[in-house]
Amino acid sequence: MEKVKISPFQFFSILVLFQFGTTLVVNLGLEAGRDAWIAVLIGTVIGMLIFSLNAYLYTAFPDKLPVEYYRLLLGKYVGSLVGLVYAVLYMFTAARDLVDGGLLVMASAALRETPLLIVNLLMIMAVAYVLHQGLEVLARTATIFLAIMFMIRVFSGIVILFSGIIDLQLLLPVMGEGFQPILESVLKKNIHFPFGELICATAIFPAVNHTKNGVKAGLLAILVTGVILAHVSLITISVLGADITERAVFPLLTMMGKVEISEFIERTQILIVMVLIIGVFFKISLYYYAALISSSILFKIPYRKLIYPYALVILGLSIILARSYSEHLMKGGAYLYTVFPFYSIGLPLLLVIICLIRKAILGRRSGSAPGPGSGPASGS
């Protein structure tokens, strides 16, 4: 494993960009209708609690990668198997995100005539190149692109405001159908997408140069992302209405297509495409890196030797998964709220419980051990 250190702010930057990923442009929380923004905020709070599970394991084993403390808590063979399962999960999810990125770039007319294979190949090769340079390069790149993302966000907000397309009446009545649709949205999607996906961030925890500040940076990243996503959801619904937003494949692109100021500022969808490409890049990067580091520990191979073979595996999976976009979304939704919760919540919770039991047993043993000078032979 490479010996690198990144600052808490760089960690924050990576996590924010990771969570934006494809989340900004899909129908996040729309099971709750016009109250989707409320579901996103509730999901944010629960996401912070889920992150705290992994943060506890990080503080208990600050210098160890997940595969290493899996072995300590579950035993060598079971822990190695769990680590291998996570590595496969990370590669599979990276491939799904690669599909999302490639299809959106093509759907936005940026590269409409380009085969999906070529778009995905260019994207995965760019990610592989940065990862070959090391985690520190990825972290420094994240701080730059985070600034670019926020500038795009501010500009987009200004042009939407001055274009006069916002109708706050479309948000009323708040909770008109009760709390149940919001709860269903939170349980099915908003907890796991994108907050539960931060399970892969455990692979870069040990690289953060300050443990406590790293945990604070992670929690702050979730909070900031959740507030921005809720605001984006609120604005999108107030422009398009809940019905159109729910039917649109990429509602944020549809909304930005309505922005026009005096026939001078128009076709601002390209800004959203830029945001997506940046977000998908970092989402794939983190999943990809987590798979590489886990495999490196398991097979005792330098992770750089695995970069390009794994790139081919992820690329191949992305083509297999992309037979149709509707099928891709349907399978992704089922995967998100049936399989993924076990890995993002179930296993971390189990590991925390085992860690607490282990800590209690070790504490009891050290407390019952005879101190220096104690025992029958001491001073008579």
C-alpha positions as a printed Julia matrix, in Angstrom:
380×3 Matrix{Float64}:
   0.0     0.0     0.0
   1.27    3.49   -0.86
   2.15    5.7     2.09
   0.19    8.87    1.39
  -1.48   11.52    3.47
  -4.29   13.85    2.5
  -5.73   16.74    4.47
  -9.25   16.75    5.97
 -10.26   19.4     3.42
  -9.08   17.21    0.55
 -11.04   14.33    2.1
 -14.07   16.64    2.29
 -13.63   17.6    -1.37
 -13.47   13.99   -2.57
 -16.57   13.02   -0.58
 -18.64   15.99   -1.77
 -17.8    15.34   -5.43
 -18.4    11.61   -4.94
 -21.87   12.23   -3.51
 -22.81   14.66   -6.28
 -21.87   12.03   -8.87
 -25.02   11.24  -10.83
 -27.22   12.32   -7.92
 -27.64   15.88   -9.18
 -29.26   14.83  -12.43
 -31.51   11.89  -11.49
 -34.93   11.74   -9.86
 -33.69   11.77   -6.27
 -36.48   11.4    -3.72
 -39.33   11.71   -6.21
 -41.24    8.84   -4.62
 -42.25   11.65   -2.24
 -43.58   13.85   -5.07
 -43.34   17.57   -4.38
 -41.94   16.78   -0.92
 -38.8    15.16   -2.37
 -36.61   17.85   -0.78
 -37.86   16.83    2.67
 -37.0    13.2     1.95
 -33.49   14.25    0.9
 -32.96   16.17    4.16
 -34.15   13.22    6.26
 -31.91   10.9     4.24
 -29.01   13.26    4.96
 -29.46   12.95    8.72
 -29.68    9.16    8.53
 -26.69    9.15    6.17
 -24.64   10.95    8.82
 -25.58    8.25   11.32
 -24.53    5.51    8.88
 -21.26    7.31    8.24
 -20.71    7.38   12.01
 -20.65    3.56   12.05
 -17.7     3.49    9.67
 -16.13    6.48   11.45
 -16.18    4.48   14.7
 -14.28    1.62   13.04
 -11.89    4.19   11.58
 -11.14    5.65   15.04
 -10.8     2.16   16.52
  -8.3     1.14   13.79
  -6.91    4.47   12.51
  -3.92    3.0    10.69
  -5.63   -0.04    9.16
  -7.5    -0.51    5.93
 -10.94   -2.17    6.02
  -9.66   -5.57    4.86
  -7.14   -5.53    7.71
  -9.68   -4.88   10.45
 -12.15   -7.28    8.83
  -9.53   -9.97    9.49
  -9.03   -8.81   13.08
 -12.74   -8.79   13.87
 -13.97  -11.75   11.79
 -10.9   -13.95   11.56
  -8.41  -14.35    8.74
 -10.52  -16.39    6.33
 -13.96  -14.86    6.9
 -12.45  -11.37    6.98
 -10.61  -12.0     3.71
 -13.83  -13.29    2.11
 -15.73  -10.2     3.23
 -12.94   -8.0     1.84
 -13.12   -9.83   -1.49
 -16.9    -9.41   -1.65
 -16.52   -5.68   -1.05
 -13.85   -5.43   -3.78
 -16.23   -7.08   -6.27
 -19.08   -4.83   -5.1
 -16.96   -1.73   -5.64
 -16.0    -2.79   -9.18
 -19.61   -3.59  -10.06
 -20.84   -0.24   -8.75
 -18.04    1.61  -10.55
 -19.23   -0.05  -13.76
 -22.82    1.07  -13.1
 -21.64    4.65  -12.57
 -19.62    4.45  -15.76
 -22.83    3.49  -17.59
 -24.67    6.43  -16.01
 -21.97    8.85  -17.07
 -21.65    7.52  -20.61
 -25.39    7.44  -21.28
 -25.98   10.93  -19.96
 -23.17   12.4   -22.03
 -24.71   10.77  -25.11
 -28.28   11.76  -24.2
 -27.27   15.38  -23.68
 -26.21   15.55  -27.35
 -22.62   16.27  -26.35
 -21.44   13.03  -28.03
 -24.68   11.67  -29.5
 -23.11    9.85  -32.45
 -20.22    8.38  -30.45
 -20.53    4.68  -29.44
 -21.02    4.09  -25.74
 -17.91    1.9   -25.68
 -15.73    4.83  -26.77
 -17.26    7.26  -24.25
 -16.81    4.77  -21.41
 -13.29    3.9   -22.55
 -12.2     7.55  -22.5
 -13.7     8.04  -19.06
 -12.24    4.93  -17.42
  -8.8     5.59  -18.95
  -8.83    9.12  -17.52
  -9.7     7.72  -14.08
  -7.03    5.01  -14.37
  -4.38    7.58  -15.3
  -5.13    9.76  -12.26
  -5.16    6.76   -9.91
  -1.83    5.65  -11.33
  -0.44    9.02  -10.21
  -1.64    8.3    -6.67
  -4.31    9.25   -4.15
  -2.61   12.57   -3.38
  -3.01   13.66   -7.01
  -6.69   12.67   -6.93
  -7.14   14.65   -3.69
  -5.47   17.78   -5.06
  -7.55   17.49   -8.23
 -10.7    17.24   -6.09
 -10.05   20.59   -4.38
  -9.73   22.3    -7.77
 -12.85   20.74   -9.23
 -14.85   21.4    -6.07
 -14.25   25.12   -6.58
 -15.32   24.8   -10.24
 -18.47   22.91   -9.21
 -19.48   25.58   -6.72
 -18.88   28.36   -9.27
 -21.14   26.52  -11.72
 -23.69   26.08   -8.94
 -23.71   29.81   -8.11
 -23.95   30.84  -11.77
 -26.77   28.36  -12.42
 -28.67   29.64   -9.4
 -28.37   33.24  -10.6
 -29.55   32.56  -14.15
 -32.47   30.43  -12.9
 -33.52   33.2   -10.52
 -33.37   35.97  -13.14
 -35.02   33.88  -15.85
 -38.28   34.05  -13.89
 -39.19   30.38  -14.3
 -39.58   29.55  -10.59
 -43.14   29.03   -9.33
 -43.15   28.29   -5.6
 -46.86   27.41   -5.78
 -45.82   24.11   -7.35
 -44.34   23.1    -3.98
 -47.69   23.43   -2.19
 -49.24   21.87   -0.24
 -46.26   20.7     1.8
 -46.82   17.11    2.97
 -50.2    17.19    1.25
 -50.26   13.38    1.03
 -48.97   12.83    4.54
 -45.64   11.49    5.76
 -45.85    7.97    4.3
 -44.6     8.82    0.75
 -41.65   10.66    2.29
 -40.83    7.7     4.52
 -41.01    5.28    1.58
 -38.68    7.5    -0.45
 -36.19    7.7     2.42
 -36.16    3.94    3.03
 -36.03    2.91   -0.64
 -33.51    5.37   -2.0
 -32.44    8.45   -0.06
 -30.49    6.65    2.66
 -28.45    4.54    0.27
 -28.16    6.94   -2.66
 -25.79    8.66   -2.26
 -25.06    8.58    1.49
 -24.88    4.82    2.04
 -22.49    4.59   -0.89
 -19.84    6.26    1.24
 -18.95    2.78    2.52
 -16.21    2.87   -0.13
 -14.7     5.95    1.57
 -13.38    3.6     4.27
 -10.59    2.77    1.81
  -9.13    6.27    2.09
  -9.78    6.85    5.81
  -6.24    5.81    6.86
  -4.74    8.34    4.44
  -6.32   11.32    6.23
  -3.61   13.02    8.29
  -5.85   13.89   11.26
  -8.3    11.32   12.59
 -10.79   13.55   14.45
 -10.8    16.25   11.8
 -11.21   13.56    9.14
 -14.42   12.36   10.81
 -15.69   15.94   11.1
 -14.85   16.56    7.45
 -16.79   13.45    6.42
 -19.88   14.45    8.41
 -19.69   18.01    7.08
 -19.39   16.67    3.51
 -22.64   14.71    3.96
 -24.42   17.72    5.48
 -23.3    20.15    2.75
 -24.14   17.69   -0.02
 -27.54   16.9     1.47
 -28.51   20.56    1.78
 -27.44   21.28   -1.82
 -29.26   18.22   -3.17
 -32.43   19.2    -1.27
 -32.18   22.73   -2.68
 -31.69   21.42   -6.23
 -34.7    19.12   -5.79
 -36.81   22.01   -4.45
 -35.86   24.34   -7.35
 -36.4    21.64   -9.99
 -39.9    20.88   -8.74
 -40.73   24.6    -8.46
 -39.83   25.0   -12.16
 -41.14   21.79  -13.73
 -43.72   20.59  -11.21
 -43.65   17.19   -9.52
 -45.3    15.3   -12.41
 -42.91   16.45  -15.15
 -39.92   16.09  -12.83
 -40.87   12.5   -12.07
 -41.35   11.59  -15.74
 -38.18   13.3   -16.98
 -35.16   11.03  -17.43
 -32.78   13.85  -16.44
 -34.95   16.51  -14.73
 -32.13   18.94  -14.02
 -31.21   19.01  -17.72
 -34.86   19.57  -18.58
 -35.08   22.45  -16.12
 -31.89   24.12  -17.36
 -33.27   23.84  -20.91
 -35.97   26.36  -19.87
 -33.43   28.96  -18.77
 -33.24   31.93  -21.11
 -32.44   35.56  -20.35
 -33.17   38.09  -23.14
 -32.04   35.57  -25.79
 -28.51   36.2   -24.52
 -27.99   33.45  -21.95
 -29.39   30.15  -23.13
 -28.44   26.48  -23.67
 -27.02   26.33  -20.15
 -27.47   22.53  -20.1
 -23.8    22.21  -20.94
 -23.03   23.38  -17.39
 -25.01   20.43  -16.02
 -23.16   18.06  -18.33
 -19.88   19.45  -16.94
 -21.11   18.92  -13.39
 -22.09   15.34  -14.2
 -18.77   14.5   -15.84
 -16.85   15.88  -12.84
 -19.08   14.09  -10.33
 -19.06   10.76  -12.17
 -15.28   10.97  -12.54
 -14.8    11.16   -8.77
 -17.51    8.63   -8.01
 -15.89    6.06  -10.3
 -12.45    7.01   -8.94
 -13.35    6.32   -5.32
 -15.07    3.0    -6.05
 -12.21    2.01   -8.36
  -9.56    2.96   -5.78
 -11.41    1.07   -3.02
 -11.48   -2.07   -5.19
  -7.77   -1.69   -6.0
  -6.63   -1.19   -2.4
  -8.8    -4.03   -1.09
  -7.44   -6.38   -3.76
  -3.88   -5.19   -3.14
  -4.1    -6.19    0.54
  -5.85   -9.48   -0.21
  -3.5   -10.68   -2.95
  -0.33   -8.85   -1.78
   0.1    -7.16   -5.16
   1.04   -3.47   -5.56
  -2.19   -1.72   -6.47
  -0.67    0.02   -9.51
  -0.2    -3.38  -11.19
  -3.96   -3.93  -10.94
  -5.07   -0.55  -12.3
  -5.31   -1.34  -16.02
  -6.57   -4.96  -15.7
  -9.32   -3.66  -13.41
 -10.07   -0.85  -15.89
 -10.79   -3.49  -18.54
 -13.04   -5.42  -16.14
 -15.02   -2.29  -15.23
 -15.29   -1.28  -18.9
 -16.5    -4.76  -19.87
 -19.11   -4.78  -17.11
 -20.33   -1.33  -18.17
 -21.05   -2.6   -21.69
 -22.84   -5.72  -20.44
 -25.0    -3.65  -18.07
 -26.03   -1.13  -20.73
 -28.43   -3.12  -22.91
 -31.11   -0.45  -22.33
 -31.3     2.56  -20.06
 -34.72    1.65  -18.66
 -33.48   -1.82  -17.7
 -30.35   -0.26  -16.23
 -32.44    2.04  -14.0
 -34.83   -0.75  -12.97
 -32.02   -3.11  -11.95
 -30.17   -0.28  -10.25
 -33.19    0.58   -8.12
 -33.67   -3.04   -7.06
 -29.96   -3.4    -6.3
 -29.99   -0.17   -4.3
 -32.7    -1.11   -1.79
 -32.38   -4.91   -1.65
 -28.69   -5.84   -1.88
 -26.78   -2.68   -1.1
 -28.23   -1.99    2.41
 -26.66   -5.21    3.69
 -23.19   -3.97    2.72
 -23.65   -0.29    3.59
 -25.51   -0.72    6.9
 -25.81   -4.37    7.95
 -22.14   -5.43    7.86
 -20.75   -2.15    9.31
 -23.26   -2.4    12.18
 -22.23   -6.02   12.81
 -18.55   -5.02   12.78
 -19.18   -2.2    15.27
 -20.98   -4.61   17.61
 -18.12   -7.14   17.37
 -15.61   -4.34   17.92
 -17.44   -3.18   21.07
 -17.61   -6.74   22.42
 -13.91   -7.26   21.64
 -13.03   -3.99   23.35
 -15.08   -4.93   26.44
 -13.42   -8.37   26.69
  -9.92   -6.92   26.31
 -10.73   -4.23   28.87
 -11.98   -6.83   31.36
  -8.84   -8.93   30.88
  -6.52   -5.98   31.39
  -8.5    -4.9    34.45
  -8.31   -8.34   36.05
  -4.6    -8.84   35.27
  -2.36   -8.64   38.41
  -0.43   -5.4    38.61
   3.29   -5.07   39.36
   4.16   -6.19   42.84
   0.82   -7.86   43.45
   0.34  -11.52   44.25
   1.48  -13.82   47.06
   5.13  -12.97   46.65
   4.67   -9.27   47.2
   6.01   -7.57   50.31
   5.54   -9.75   53.42
